[in-house]
Amino acid sequence: NDHERQQKAAVAAKQLEAKNRDDRETRATQTVTSTGSAGGFALPEIIERQIARLSVDISPIRQIATVRTVGSPDYKELFDINGAGFEWVGETDTRAQTNTPNLAEVAPTFGMASAKPQASEESLDDLFFDVENWLISSAAEAIAQGEGAAFVGGDGTKKPTGFLAGPTPVTTVDASRAFGTLQYIASGQAAALPTSADIFYDLVYSLRARYRNNARWVTNKMVLSALRKYKDTSNQYLWQPALTAGQPATFMGYGITEAEDMPAVAANAFPLAFGDFREGYLIADRVGMRITRDEITTPGFVKFYVRKRVGGKLRNTQAIKLLKVAAS
């Protein structure tokens, strides 16, 4: 009868509404932020994690620096720049007022790391085409390349401030140099690397012992090629290959990170850095990654616009030293 049909229809409507609600909740637990005028494309959380992981694997500075995940571009760190004093006293001696330690603020500059791979519509329908893996690899490589360049020489405008882009480095030692400025050791040659390995020893021991324990060299492949040719007074190479798999080669006993974005050897350039980069440089990642799927702007192709906000800044300028190509 009509009454029974109405009751069945009402029950079916409630079941459909509940199913739609469950579907929406399920989708919500599998995605992060998405936007797009062409319709947001849900970026599964696992893809975001894989892109982030591959970015770490590719970007050399990200592997050795301090990395923080922050919720705001207003993130700042307060850094103790020493200055505390003390005195020796006897049991009944009067205690004098000693110096109070000073703090400095480290505020990374932020920008958007962006990748925009695309695929043809036909390829997306091809069961043998691994679109997810392609998206992950392409986006991770593009973001890591952009990050790597910014962490070295970024000017801080819509991007991180690279460790070579701070105040002009000086020869002043740690005790009297302003916080935020790096110290350099001159190569002794106006437009070339040192003729003697002694300069590299000067660079190593300009760094305090507390930072040398985790210190490493950072430079490009052409400088690495030159470093491999230096020998000590016994005609032994200062470069030593890794003795076990997975371990880096060493120069003068310290590991090496190859960063393609380090400057080439030229007059007044800084092609070689040495120090504890985990102590010396800060990378700040904003939480979450965004992706937009664009099927409109280029007919026949689907573009995936992946982006993430990232910041960077020198953290402790006593922990990194530079080699400057200069006579003095």
C-alpha positions as CSV (number, residue, x, y, z in Angstrom):
1,N,0.0,0.0,0.0
2,D,1.0,3.7,-0.2
3,H,2.0,3.9,3.4
4,E,4.4,1.0,3.2
5,R,6.0,2.4,0.0
6,Q,6.5,5.8,1.7
7,Q,8.1,4.1,4.7
8,K,10.5,2.2,2.4
9,A,11.4,5.3,0.4
10,A,12.1,7.2,3.6
11,V,14.4,4.4,4.9
12,A,16.2,4.2,1.5
13,A,16.8,8.0,1.6
14,K,18.3,7.9,5.1
15,Q,20.6,5.0,4.0
16,L,21.8,6.9,1.0
17,E,22.4,10.1,3.1
18,A,24.4,8.0,5.7
19,K,26.5,6.4,2.9
20,N,27.3,9.8,1.4
21,R,28.3,11.1,4.8
22,D,30.6,8.1,5.3
23,D,32.2,8.6,1.9
24,R,32.9,12.3,2.7
25,E,34.5,11.4,6.0
26,T,36.6,8.7,4.4
27,R,37.9,11.1,1.8
28,A,38.6,13.7,4.4
29,T,40.9,11.3,6.4
30,Q,42.9,10.5,3.2
31,T,43.7,14.0,2.0
32,V,45.5,17.2,3.0
33,T,44.8,20.7,1.9
34,S,43.7,21.0,-1.8
35,T,42.5,23.9,-4.0
36,G,41.9,24.7,-7.6
37,S,39.6,26.5,-10.0
38,A,39.5,23.3,-12.1
39,G,38.5,21.3,-9.1
40,G,40.8,20.3,-6.2
41,F,42.7,17.0,-6.6
42,A,42.9,15.1,-3.3
43,L,46.6,14.5,-2.5
44,P,46.7,11.2,-0.5
45,E,48.8,11.6,2.6
46,I,51.1,8.8,1.5
47,I,52.0,10.7,-1.6
48,E,52.9,13.8,0.5
49,R,55.1,11.7,2.7
50,Q,56.9,10.1,-0.2
51,I,57.5,13.5,-1.9
52,A,58.9,14.8,1.4
53,R,61.1,11.8,1.9
54,L,62.5,11.9,-1.7
55,S,63.1,15.6,-1.3
56,V,65.3,14.8,1.7
57,D,67.1,12.2,-0.2
58,I,67.8,14.5,-3.2
59,S,68.5,17.9,-1.5
60,P,72.1,17.8,0.0
61,I,71.7,20.7,2.4
62,R,68.4,19.3,3.8
63,Q,70.3,16.1,4.7
64,I,72.8,17.9,6.9
65,A,70.9,21.0,8.3
66,T,68.5,21.3,11.2
67,V,65.0,20.9,9.9
68,R,61.9,22.1,11.9
69,T,58.2,21.6,11.0
70,V,56.4,24.8,11.9
71,G,52.8,26.0,11.7
72,S,53.4,29.6,10.9
73,P,55.7,31.7,8.7
74,D,56.2,33.9,11.8
75,Y,58.4,31.1,13.4
76,K,61.5,32.4,15.1
77,E,64.3,30.9,17.2
78,L,66.1,32.5,20.1
79,F,69.7,31.7,20.0
80,D,72.1,31.9,23.0
81,I,75.2,33.8,21.8
82,N,77.1,33.3,25.0
83,G,78.3,36.2,27.1
84,A,77.6,34.6,30.5
85,G,80.3,35.2,33.0
86,F,81.5,33.5,36.2
87,E,84.0,33.8,39.0
88,W,85.9,31.6,41.4
89,V,85.0,32.2,45.0
90,G,85.8,30.8,48.4
91,E,83.2,29.6,50.9
92,T,82.7,33.0,52.6
93,D,83.6,35.3,49.7
94,T,81.1,37.9,48.4
95,R,79.6,37.0,45.1
96,A,79.9,39.7,42.5
97,Q,77.4,40.3,39.7
98,T,78.5,38.5,36.5
99,N,77.6,39.1,32.9
100,T,74.2,37.9,31.7
101,P,74.1,35.8,28.5
102,N,72.8,37.4,25.3
103,L,70.1,36.1,23.0
104,A,69.8,36.7,19.2
105,E,66.7,36.1,17.0
106,V,66.9,33.7,14.0
107,A,63.9,34.3,11.7
108,P,63.9,32.2,8.5
109,T,62.5,33.7,5.3
110,F,59.9,31.7,3.5
111,G,58.9,31.0,-0.1
112,M,56.9,28.5,-2.1
113,A,58.7,25.4,-3.4
114,S,56.7,24.5,-6.5
115,A,56.6,21.7,-9.0
116,K,54.2,21.3,-12.0
117,P,54.5,18.0,-13.9
118,Q,52.0,17.0,-16.5
119,A,50.8,13.9,-18.4
120,S,48.6,13.3,-21.4
121,E,45.1,12.1,-20.8
122,E,45.9,8.9,-22.7
123,S,48.8,8.1,-20.4
124,L,46.5,8.4,-17.4
125,D,44.3,5.7,-18.9
126,D,47.2,3.3,-19.6
127,L,47.2,0.6,-16.9
128,F,51.0,0.2,-17.5
129,F,51.8,3.8,-16.7
130,D,52.5,4.3,-13.0
131,V,51.2,7.9,-12.6
132,E,51.6,8.0,-8.9
133,N,55.2,7.1,-9.0
134,W,55.8,9.6,-11.8
135,L,54.1,12.3,-9.9
136,I,56.1,11.6,-6.7
137,S,59.5,11.4,-8.5
138,S,58.9,14.5,-10.7
139,A,57.6,16.7,-7.9
140,A,60.3,15.6,-5.5
141,E,63.1,16.3,-7.9
142,A,61.9,19.7,-8.9
143,I,61.3,20.8,-5.3
144,A,64.6,19.4,-4.1
145,Q,66.5,21.2,-6.9
146,G,64.8,24.5,-6.1
147,E,65.4,24.1,-2.4
148,G,69.0,23.1,-2.9
149,A,69.8,26.3,-4.7
150,A,67.9,28.5,-2.2
151,F,69.6,26.9,0.8
152,V,73.0,27.9,-0.6
153,G,72.4,31.2,-2.3
154,G,68.7,32.2,-1.9
155,D,68.3,36.0,-1.4
156,G,65.4,35.7,1.0
157,T,62.9,37.3,-1.4
158,K,60.0,34.8,-1.7
159,K,62.5,32.0,-0.9
160,P,64.8,30.9,2.0
161,T,67.9,32.9,2.7
162,G,70.9,30.7,1.8
163,F,74.0,30.3,4.1
164,L,76.1,32.3,1.5
165,A,73.5,35.1,1.3
166,G,73.9,36.6,4.7
167,P,76.0,39.7,5.6
168,T,79.4,39.8,3.7
169,P,81.8,37.3,5.4
170,V,84.8,38.8,7.2
171,T,88.1,37.6,8.6
172,T,87.2,38.6,12.1
173,V,87.4,35.7,14.6
174,D,84.5,34.4,16.7
175,A,85.2,36.3,19.8
176,S,84.8,39.7,18.2
177,R,82.7,39.0,15.1
178,A,79.0,40.1,15.1
179,F,76.4,37.4,15.4
180,G,74.9,36.5,11.9
181,T,78.2,37.0,10.0
182,L,80.4,34.2,8.7
183,Q,84.2,34.1,8.9
184,Y,86.3,33.3,5.9
185,I,89.9,32.1,5.3
186,A,91.5,33.4,2.1
187,S,92.9,30.9,-0.4
188,G,96.1,33.0,-0.8
189,Q,95.5,33.1,-4.6
190,A,93.6,35.9,-6.3
191,A,91.6,33.6,-8.6
192,A,92.5,30.0,-7.6
193,L,92.4,27.4,-4.9
194,P,95.3,27.2,-2.4
195,T,98.6,26.0,-3.7
196,S,99.3,24.4,-0.3
197,A,97.1,22.2,1.8
198,D,98.1,24.3,4.8
199,I,95.2,26.7,4.1
200,F,92.7,23.9,4.6
201,Y,94.2,23.2,8.0
202,D,93.7,26.9,8.8
203,L,90.1,26.5,7.8
204,V,89.5,23.4,9.9
205,Y,91.1,24.9,13.0
206,S,89.3,28.2,12.7
207,L,86.3,26.2,13.8
208,R,85.8,25.6,17.5
209,A,86.4,22.0,18.7
210,R,82.7,21.7,19.8
211,Y,81.7,22.1,16.1
212,R,84.5,20.0,14.5
213,N,83.1,16.8,15.8
214,N,80.2,17.0,13.4
215,A,81.8,19.1,10.7
216,R,82.0,18.4,7.0
217,W,83.0,20.0,3.7
218,V,80.3,21.3,1.3
219,T,81.3,22.2,-2.2
220,N,80.6,21.4,-5.9
221,K,82.0,18.7,-8.1
222,M,84.7,20.8,-9.8
223,V,86.2,21.7,-6.4
224,L,85.9,18.1,-5.3
225,S,88.0,17.1,-8.3
226,A,90.7,19.6,-7.2
227,L,90.6,18.5,-3.6
228,R,91.3,14.9,-4.6
229,K,94.7,16.0,-5.9
230,Y,96.1,17.5,-2.7
231,K,98.8,15.6,-0.9
232,D,100.6,15.9,2.5
233,T,104.3,16.1,3.0
234,S,104.6,12.4,2.8
235,N,103.1,12.5,-0.7
236,Q,99.9,10.8,0.6
237,Y,96.5,12.0,-0.8
238,L,94.4,14.0,1.7
239,W,91.3,12.5,0.1
240,Q,90.4,9.1,1.4
241,P,87.7,6.9,-0.3
242,A,85.0,5.3,1.9
243,L,86.1,2.1,3.6
244,T,82.6,0.7,4.0
245,A,79.5,0.9,1.8
246,G,77.2,3.8,2.6
247,Q,79.9,5.9,4.2
248,P,81.2,9.1,2.6
249,A,84.7,9.7,1.3
250,T,86.7,12.1,3.5
251,F,89.1,15.0,3.0
252,M,91.5,15.5,5.8
253,G,89.4,13.1,7.9
254,Y,86.0,15.0,7.4
255,G,83.1,13.9,5.3
256,I,82.0,15.7,2.1
257,T,78.6,16.8,0.9
258,E,78.5,17.6,-2.8
259,A,76.2,20.6,-3.5
260,E,75.9,21.5,-7.2
261,D,74.8,25.1,-6.3
262,M,78.0,26.0,-4.5
263,P,79.9,28.8,-6.5
264,A,82.6,27.9,-9.0
265,V,86.2,28.9,-8.3
266,A,86.6,32.6,-9.2
267,A,88.0,35.8,-7.7
268,N,86.2,36.7,-4.4
269,A,83.9,33.6,-4.6
270,F,83.2,31.2,-1.7
271,P,83.4,27.8,-3.4
272,L,84.1,25.7,-0.2
273,A,82.4,25.6,3.2
274,F,83.4,23.7,6.3
275,G,81.4,23.3,9.5
276,D,78.6,21.7,11.5
277,F,75.6,22.5,9.3
278,R,73.1,20.9,11.7
279,E,74.2,23.6,14.2
280,G,74.8,26.3,11.6
281,Y,71.7,26.3,9.2
282,L,68.0,26.1,9.9
283,I,65.3,24.8,7.5
284,A,61.7,25.4,8.4
285,D,58.9,23.5,6.7
286,R,55.3,24.6,6.9
287,V,53.0,21.8,7.7
288,G,51.3,20.1,4.8
289,M,51.7,20.0,1.0
290,R,49.1,21.2,-1.6
291,I,48.2,19.9,-5.0
292,T,45.9,21.1,-7.8
293,R,44.8,18.9,-10.7
294,D,44.4,21.1,-13.8
295,E,42.6,19.5,-16.8
296,I,41.5,22.7,-18.5
297,T,44.4,25.0,-19.4
298,T,46.1,22.6,-21.8
299,P,43.6,20.4,-23.6
300,G,44.7,16.8,-23.8
301,F,47.0,17.0,-20.8
302,V,46.5,16.9,-17.0
303,K,48.8,19.0,-14.9
304,F,49.6,18.4,-11.2
305,Y,50.6,21.5,-9.4
306,V,52.4,20.6,-6.2
307,R,53.7,23.2,-3.8
308,K,55.0,23.5,-0.3
309,R,56.1,26.5,1.8
310,V,59.7,26.3,3.1
311,G,62.0,28.7,4.9
312,G,65.7,28.9,5.7
313,K,68.3,31.0,7.5
314,L,71.8,30.9,9.0
315,R,71.4,29.6,12.6
316,N,74.8,29.7,14.3
317,T,77.4,31.6,12.3
318,Q,80.3,30.3,14.5
319,A,79.6,26.8,13.3
320,I,80.4,27.3,9.6
321,K,83.6,28.7,8.0
322,L,84.2,29.6,4.3
323,L,87.1,29.5,2.0
324,K,87.3,32.7,-0.1
325,V,89.2,32.8,-3.4
326,A,91.4,35.8,-2.7
327,A,95.0,36.7,-2.0
328,S,94.1,37.9,1.5
